[in-house]
Every structure is written in C-alpha cells, then in structure tokens.
Amino acid sequence: MSNLQEIESAIGKLSANELAAFRVWFAEFDAKIWDRQFEEDVAAGRLDNLAQRALQHLREGRCTDL
C-alpha cells in the first residue's frame, strides 16, 4: 500500500471532530507551503514580468478600482 493510500484510509476513519481539526491543520500547512513557494518565486524574479505588465496596464489606464 502506498503512503497516499494509507493517508486516505486514515482520513476516512476520522471522526467528524477529528476531520474538522485536520481540515484546519491542513489549510494552515498548505498555506505555509504556498507562501514559501511564492516568496521563492519573487526572490528568483519569476514574477517580475507579471509585475511589469501590471504596472504598464496601470500607467495606460487599463485598470479599474475595486
């Protein structure tokens, strides 16, 4: 059995309260990973082109206020 199958099986056996707690934990865990990846992408310049395009659109008046 793979680790994923074992995890899926274990999650399927959680009580409603345990599943709710797991959801909270996983959302926080996933957010930390996403934040770390985003920060790495910013530091590596992977988002520079998108930022430049957004600023160009702003200068051209192609943006709307939210």
Order of alpha helices (4+ residues) and beta strands (2+ residues): alpha-alpha-alpha
